[in-house]
Amino acid sequence: MSVTIVPPQLPGYDFVQRLGSGAAATVFLYNQRMPQRPVAVKVSNATLEPRAAAAFSREANFMAKLSSNPYILSVYDAGVSANGHGFMVLEYASGGSYNSAMKSRSMSCEQVLDLGIKLAGALYTAHRNNIIHHDIKPSNILITTQGLPVLSDFGISTDVYDRAATGFSLPWAPPEVLEHRTNGSETADIYSLAATLYALLAGCSPYQHEYHPHTSSELAELIINQPLPRIGRPDVPATVESVLGKALSKNPDQRYYSALEFARAMQRVQHEEYGQITPLVAEGIPPYPKDAKRRIKNATNTHTSNRTHRTWLKPAIITGAALAAIAVATSTFVFAVLPHMDSASTTTPTHVDASGVDDSTRNRSNTDDSAAATLNNQIPSPENLSGQYSQDGSSVTFTWTNPDPQNGDSYAWSFIQSTAADQSVQTTTTTDTSITVDAQDGAQTCIQVSIVRSNRQMSTSPAVACTAKPESD
């Protein structure tokens, strides 16, 4: 039986639309007035009796504790509405999740390694704070407006000392959880992350790949007893299969002992195969392995004469094929978001390329390397975004203002679909501060608009507006 939750009235926030719902909560899109930005508000489906209130508060506290990591979904606020429902104000991840990328097998091996290192850093951050996630899977990895992957849904997370709870989804659960030998651990989370990365390459979870089970019990038996099938893609090197295979070992003692070790293994194979290293982002941890400088030095001569081996120097030079692959997962603002995947939220460079580093650069410390990269100046959001239906209701004209106009400015806009996790509409650009669009089906038409500078940097957050269809006389 579905539950219909009325969006609560929250001071400082304006309701926009419903995004989706689950068994425990419903998520709505709101506009925050100050600072002005779209936010997701997660509201508990039930009024909060003491146990539910504790669980909801625990999730908010867990996420707030971890929000300093750029690859973990940020929580801005939390509380209880006037009618007794718990709510959390979260970062609005307008790009949906990685579920579509998994189903389409649209990501290259380089891209999956890049993603894996970022998420391993986020997971290590959680584990250092004694938090076990319990439910890492493609649908719980969201994509922010800036194109950053973020780990989300800490609703069933627990303290490492809590032995009572488990929430792993079957396709991503390790054997020891399915056999009830543990309710979750750091190595179980590592298994689930590796299973997620495997699925992004194979198109489905590891033991659904090739075995094609028909029932949940059959899938569980495969995970517990059958060997891990090979990914079977010619563009996936054996070294990558080996790293993922170790993380997916049936014996937890044979996996990487920490998410940090898993990340370092991915960094090393990434450099070996592709001549670059994605920095690890975790407080107090160097972004690159200790032997990174030696690897870079040794690789300089190897790669200088073979520059075509470099697939990504920075996201700004992603090839057209890679851009098209990521577009399935990040459909919103894809052409302008992808060039700045890392620079929007971290001062560390996105990649280290062995062949393009001179002697003075190689001799710098990791700290110097990190300090050398600077944050982008924040681009403001459009203001006064509003829409007006035509007299016959067939079209809507939206207008906005640019609070800081500069030469070469343009505007990226797209419709907001009723389900943020399944946006398939295309982003469009214009140099005008108004557009006329066909009215969407339903009671309202919603769009989001960002300012795009001539250097392709864009608004930190888009402006969002919905216009209700006028009632017929």
JOVEN-V478315 format. One record per residue. N is the residue number from 1. RES is the residue in one small letter. PHI is phi in radians with two decimals (999 if undefined). OMEGA is omega in radians with two decimals (999 if undefined). Layout:
((N,RES,PHI,OMEGA) (N,RES,PHI,OMEGA))
This chain:
((1,m,999,-3.10) (2,s,-1.34,-3.14) (3,v,-1.94,3.10) (4,t,-1.74,-3.12) (5,i,-1.82,3.08) (6,v,-1.38,3.13) (7,p,-1.05,-3.09) (8,p,-1.26,3.01) (9,q,-1.45,-3.08) (10,l,-2.06,3.13) (11,p,-1.00,3.12) (12,g,1.54,-3.11) (13,y,-2.29,3.09) (14,d,-2.04,3.14) (15,f,-1.14,3.10) (16,v,-1.96,-3.12) (17,q,-2.91,3.07) (18,r,-1.42,-3.14) (19,l,-1.76,-3.11) (20,g,2.98,-3.12) (21,s,-2.60,3.07) (22,g,-2.35,-3.09) (23,a,-1.17,-3.03) (24,a,-1.86,-3.01) (25,a,-2.66,3.05) (26,t,-2.12,-3.09) (27,v,-1.98,3.14) (28,f,-2.11,3.00) (29,l,-1.68,3.07) (30,y,-2.18,2.91) (31,n,-1.81,3.02) (32,q,-1.47,-3.05) (33,r,-1.39,-3.09) (34,m,-2.55,-0.11) (35,p,-1.21,-3.06) (36,q,-1.30,3.14) (37,r,-2.94,3.00) (38,p,-1.34,3.12) (39,v,-2.39,3.01) (40,a,-1.71,3.12) (41,v,-2.02,3.14) (42,k,-1.66,-3.05) (43,v,-2.06,3.12) (44,s,-1.13,-3.14) (45,n,-1.22,-3.13) (46,a,-1.92,2.98) (47,t,-1.15,-2.93) (48,l,-1.56,2.92) (49,e,-1.31,-2.95) (50,p,-0.89,-3.10) (51,r,-1.18,3.12) (52,a,-1.13,3.12) (53,a,-1.08,3.13) (54,a,-1.13,3.14) (55,a,-1.15,-3.12) (56,f,-1.16,3.11) (57,s,-1.14,3.14) (58,r,-1.09,3.13) (59,e,-1.08,-3.14) (60,a,-1.07,-3.13) (61,n,-1.17,3.10) (62,f,-1.04,-3.07) (63,m,-1.18,3.11) (64,a,-1.11,-3.13) (65,k,-1.13,-3.04) (66,l,-1.80,-2.95) (67,s,-1.14,3.12) (68,s,-1.21,3.09) (69,n,-1.39,-3.06) (70,p,-1.16,-3.11) (71,y,-1.86,3.00) (72,i,-2.20,-3.09) (73,l,-0.98,-3.08) (74,s,-1.43,2.99) (75,v,-1.94,-3.08) (76,y,-1.77,-3.03) (77,d,-2.84,3.10) (78,a,-2.77,3.12) (79,g,3.05,3.12) (80,v,-2.14,-3.12) (81,s,-1.24,-3.10) (82,a,-1.05,-3.13) (83,n,-1.72,2.96) (84,g,1.59,3.11) (85,h,-1.66,3.06) (86,g,-1.27,3.09) (87,f,-2.46,3.00) (88,m,-2.23,3.07) (89,v,-1.71,-3.00) (90,l,-2.08,2.97) (91,e,-0.97,3.14) (92,y,-1.51,3.13) (93,a,-1.62,-2.99) (94,s,-1.28,-3.07) (95,g,-1.49,3.14) (96,g,1.43,-3.10) (97,s,-2.19,3.13) (98,y,-1.49,3.13) (99,n,-1.07,-3.12) (100,s,-1.19,3.10) (101,a,-1.15,3.09) (102,m,-1.11,-3.06) (103,k,-1.13,-3.10) (104,s,-1.59,-3.06) (105,r,0.89,-3.00) (106,s,-1.59,-3.07) (107,m,-1.69,3.06) (108,s,-1.38,3.14) (109,c,-1.12,3.09) (110,e,-1.03,-3.11) (111,q,-1.16,-3.14) (112,v,-1.19,3.07) (113,l,-1.11,3.10) (114,d,-1.00,3.11) (115,l,-1.10,-3.09) (116,g,-1.06,3.13) (117,i,-1.14,3.12) (118,k,-1.09,-3.11) (119,l,-1.27,3.08) (120,a,-1.12,3.06) (121,g,-1.11,3.10) (122,a,-1.12,-3.12) (123,l,-1.17,3.10) (124,y,-1.09,3.08) (125,t,-1.05,3.12) (126,a,-1.10,-3.10) (127,h,-1.14,3.09) (128,r,-1.14,3.08) (129,n,-1.66,3.10) (130,n,1.09,-3.12) (131,i,-2.04,3.04) (132,i,-1.75,-3.06) (133,h,-1.31,3.10) (134,h,1.44,-3.03) (135,d,-2.59,3.10) (136,i,-1.39,3.14) (137,k,-2.87,-3.06) (138,p,-0.96,-3.10) (139,s,-1.26,3.09) (140,n,-1.75,3.00) (141,i,-1.92,-3.05) (142,l,-1.72,-3.11) (143,i,-2.19,-3.10) (144,t,-1.32,3.10) (145,t,-1.03,3.11) (146,q,-1.42,3.13) (147,g,1.54,-3.13) (148,l,-1.41,3.01) (149,p,-1.34,3.12) (150,v,-2.34,3.07) (151,l,-1.38,-3.05) (152,s,-2.27,3.04) (153,d,1.03,3.03) (154,f,-1.61,-3.07) (155,g,-1.11,3.13) (156,i,-2.00,3.10) (157,s,-1.20,3.13) (158,t,-2.43,2.94) (159,d,-1.18,-3.12) (160,v,-1.07,-3.13) (161,y,-1.59,3.14) (162,d,-1.51,-3.08) (163,r,-1.70,-2.96) (164,a,-1.62,-2.94) (165,a,-1.98,2.96) (166,t,-2.55,-3.11) (167,g,-2.62,-3.10) (168,f,-1.07,3.01) (169,s,-1.42,-2.97) (170,l,-0.86,-3.06) (171,p,-1.08,-3.04) (172,w,-1.92,-3.06) (173,a,-1.55,3.10) (174,p,-1.37,-3.09) (175,p,-0.99,-3.06) (176,e,-1.16,3.07) (177,v,-1.31,3.13) (178,l,-1.11,3.12) (179,e,-1.59,3.08) (180,h,1.07,3.05) (181,r,-1.46,3.07) (182,t,-2.73,3.05) (183,n,-1.68,-3.14) (184,g,2.39,-3.11) (185,s,-2.83,3.08) (186,e,-1.06,-3.11) (187,t,-1.21,3.06) (188,a,-1.20,3.06) (189,d,-1.09,3.11) (190,i,-1.08,3.07) (191,y,-0.99,-3.09) (192,s,-1.13,3.08) (193,l,-1.13,3.12) (194,a,-1.11,3.10) (195,a,-1.09,3.11) (196,t,-1.16,3.13) (197,l,-1.14,3.06) (198,y,-0.99,-3.09) (199,a,-1.13,3.11) (200,l,-1.15,3.08) (201,l,-1.59,-3.03) (202,a,-1.63,-3.14) (203,g,1.72,3.10) (204,c,-2.85,-3.11) (205,s,-1.10,-2.96) (206,p,-0.93,-3.04) (207,y,-1.66,2.88) (208,q,-1.49,3.11) (209,h,-1.25,3.14) (210,e,1.28,-3.10) (211,y,-1.35,3.11) (212,h,0.89,3.14) (213,p,-1.17,-3.11) (214,h,-1.77,-3.11) (215,t,-2.34,3.11) (216,s,-1.13,-3.13) (217,s,-1.15,3.10) (218,e,-1.16,3.11) (219,l,-1.11,3.12) (220,a,-1.05,3.13) (221,e,-1.11,3.11) (222,l,-1.11,-3.12) (223,i,-1.07,-3.08) (224,i,-1.36,-2.91) (225,n,-2.04,-3.00) (226,q,-1.71,3.13) (227,p,-1.20,3.12) (228,l,-1.16,3.11) (229,p,-1.26,3.10) (230,r,-1.27,-3.13) (231,i,-1.17,3.02) (232,g,1.37,3.05) (233,r,-1.84,-3.09) (234,p,-1.14,-3.12) (235,d,-1.59,3.11) (236,v,-1.79,-3.10) (237,p,-1.13,3.11) (238,a,-1.07,3.13) (239,t,-1.13,3.11) (240,v,-1.23,3.07) (241,e,-1.00,-3.11) (242,s,-1.15,3.13) (243,v,-1.10,3.12) (244,l,-1.15,3.13) (245,g,-1.09,3.10) (246,k,-1.12,3.14) (247,a,-1.16,-3.13) (248,l,-1.76,3.12) (249,s,-1.02,3.12) (250,k,-1.18,3.11) (251,n,-1.60,-3.09) (252,p,-1.04,3.14) (253,d,-1.23,3.13) (254,q,-1.67,3.06) (255,r,-1.44,3.01) (256,y,-1.08,-3.05) (257,y,-1.35,3.09) (258,s,-2.66,3.06) (259,a,-1.13,3.09) (260,l,-1.13,3.12) (261,e,-1.10,3.10) (262,f,-1.08,3.13) (263,a,-1.08,3.14) (264,r,-1.09,3.11) (265,a,-1.10,3.11) (266,m,-1.19,3.10) (267,q,-1.07,-3.10) (268,r,-1.16,3.14) (269,v,-1.26,3.07) (270,q,-1.08,3.13) (271,h,-1.21,-3.14) (272,e,-1.08,-3.05) (273,e,-1.58,-2.97) (274,y,-2.21,3.04) (275,g,1.21,-3.11) (276,q,-2.69,3.10) (277,i,-2.39,2.99) (278,t,-1.36,-3.12) (279,p,-1.20,3.01) (280,l,-1.45,3.12) (281,v,-1.94,3.07) (282,a,-2.73,-3.03) (283,e,-1.00,3.08) (284,g,1.40,-3.10) (285,i,-1.96,3.10) (286,p,-1.00,-3.08) (287,p,-1.22,-3.09) (288,y,-2.23,3.09) (289,p,-1.05,-3.12) (290,k,-1.04,-3.10) (291,d,-1.61,-3.07) (292,a,-1.10,-3.11) (293,k,-1.15,3.09) (294,r,-1.10,-3.14) (295,r,-1.11,3.13) (296,i,-1.10,-3.13) (297,k,-1.09,-3.14) (298,n,-1.13,-3.07) (299,a,-1.51,-3.05) (300,t,-1.00,-3.13) (301,n,-1.18,-3.10) (302,t,-1.10,-2.99) (303,h,-1.68,-3.12) (304,t,-1.06,-3.12) (305,s,-1.53,-3.10) (306,n,-2.41,-3.04) (307,r,-1.19,3.11) (308,t,-1.19,3.11) (309,h,-1.21,-3.08) (310,r,-1.40,-3.14) (311,t,-1.51,3.08) (312,w,-2.24,2.87) (313,l,-1.55,3.01) (314,k,-2.53,3.07) (315,p,-0.98,-3.12) (316,a,-1.15,3.13) (317,i,-2.07,3.03) (318,i,-1.02,3.12) (319,t,-1.22,3.14) (320,g,-1.02,3.14) (321,a,-1.16,3.13) (322,a,-1.16,3.11) (323,l,-1.06,3.13) (324,a,-1.16,-3.14) (325,a,-1.16,-3.12) (326,i,-1.19,-3.05) (327,a,-1.01,3.13) (328,v,-1.05,-3.08) (329,a,-1.51,-2.95) (330,t,-2.05,-2.86) (331,s,-0.70,-3.10) (332,t,-1.39,3.09) (333,f,0.97,-2.98) (334,v,-1.11,-3.04) (335,f,-1.24,-3.09) (336,a,-1.78,-3.09) (337,v,-1.36,-2.98) (338,l,-1.00,-3.13) (339,p,-1.12,-3.05) (340,h,-2.25,-3.02) (341,m,-1.02,-3.08) (342,d,-1.78,-2.99) (343,s,-1.17,-3.10) (344,a,-1.25,-2.99) (345,s,-2.29,3.14) (346,t,-2.60,-3.13) (347,t,-1.53,3.12) (348,t,-1.45,3.12) (349,p,-1.16,-3.06) (350,t,-1.23,-3.12) (351,h,-2.49,2.97) (352,v,-1.90,-3.13) (353,d,-1.94,-3.00) (354,a,-1.17,-2.96) (355,s,-1.50,-3.07) (356,g,-1.91,-3.07) (357,v,-1.90,3.11) (358,d,-1.50,-3.03) (359,d,-1.09,-3.10) (360,s,-1.14,3.11) (361,t,-1.19,-3.12) (362,r,-1.11,-3.07) (363,n,-1.50,3.12) (364,r,-1.32,3.06) (365,s,-1.37,3.08) (366,n,-1.03,3.14) (367,t,-1.12,3.11) (368,d,-1.10,3.13) (369,d,-1.06,-3.12) (370,s,-1.18,-3.10) (371,a,-1.22,-3.09) (372,a,-1.18,3.12) (373,a,-1.53,-3.10) (374,t,-2.03,3.10) (375,l,-1.18,3.02) (376,n,-1.14,2.95) (377,n,-1.09,-3.10) (378,q,-1.19,3.11) (379,i,-1.61,-3.08) (380,p,-1.21,3.06) (381,s,-1.53,2.99) (382,p,-1.01,3.13) (383,e,-2.06,3.06) (384,n,1.00,3.11) (385,l,-1.25,3.14) (386,s,-2.67,-3.10) (387,g,-2.29,3.14) (388,q,-2.47,3.08) (389,y,-1.22,3.00) (390,s,-1.26,-3.09) (391,q,-1.05,-3.13) (392,d,-1.53,3.07) (393,g,1.32,-3.07) (394,s,-1.55,-3.10) (395,s,-2.49,3.12) (396,v,-2.34,3.05) (397,t,-1.84,3.09) (398,f,-1.84,3.08) (399,t,-2.29,3.10) (400,w,-2.74,3.08) (401,t,-2.16,3.11) (402,n,-1.81,-3.07) (403,p,-1.26,-3.12) (404,d,-2.54,-3.06) (405,p,-1.14,3.09) (406,q,-2.38,3.13) (407,n,-1.02,3.10) (408,g,1.53,3.13) (409,d,-1.13,2.96) (410,s,-2.38,-3.05) (411,y,-2.36,3.09) (412,a,-1.82,-3.13) (413,w,-2.36,3.03) (414,s,-2.68,3.01) (415,f,-1.19,2.97) (416,i,-1.78,3.14) (417,q,-1.32,-3.12) (418,s,-1.18,3.08) (419,t,-2.12,-3.04) (420,a,-1.10,-3.08) (421,a,-1.36,-3.09) (422,d,-2.36,3.12) (423,q,-1.39,3.14) (424,s,-2.21,-3.12) (425,v,-1.36,-3.06) (426,q,-1.71,3.07) (427,t,-1.35,3.14) (428,t,-2.19,3.12) (429,t,-2.01,3.09) (430,t,-2.63,3.05) (431,t,-1.71,3.12) (432,d,-1.55,3.07) (433,t,-1.77,3.03) (434,s,-2.72,3.06) (435,i,-2.48,3.00) (436,t,-2.08,-3.03) (437,v,-2.20,3.01) (438,d,-1.16,3.13) (439,a,-1.13,3.08) (440,q,-1.35,3.03) (441,d,-1.13,3.12) (442,g,1.81,-2.99) (443,a,-1.46,-3.10) (444,q,-2.67,3.06) (445,t,-2.11,-3.06) (446,c,-2.17,3.05) (447,i,-2.38,2.96) (448,q,-2.26,-3.03) (449,v,-2.33,3.04) (450,s,-2.19,2.99) (451,i,-1.42,3.10) (452,v,-2.12,3.12) (453,r,-1.31,-3.11) (454,s,-1.12,3.09) (455,n,-1.54,3.07) (456,r,1.31,2.92) (457,q,-1.27,-3.04) (458,m,-2.38,-3.13) (459,s,-0.92,3.08) (460,t,-1.03,3.06) (461,s,-2.40,3.10) (462,p,-1.32,2.91) (463,a,-1.44,-3.09) (464,v,-2.21,3.09) (465,a,-2.60,3.04) (466,c,-2.17,3.11) (467,t,-2.12,-3.09) (468,a,-1.39,3.11) (469,k,-1.19,-3.13) (470,p,-1.13,3.12) (471,e,-1.24,3.12) (472,s,-1.26,3.10) (473,d,-1.25,999))
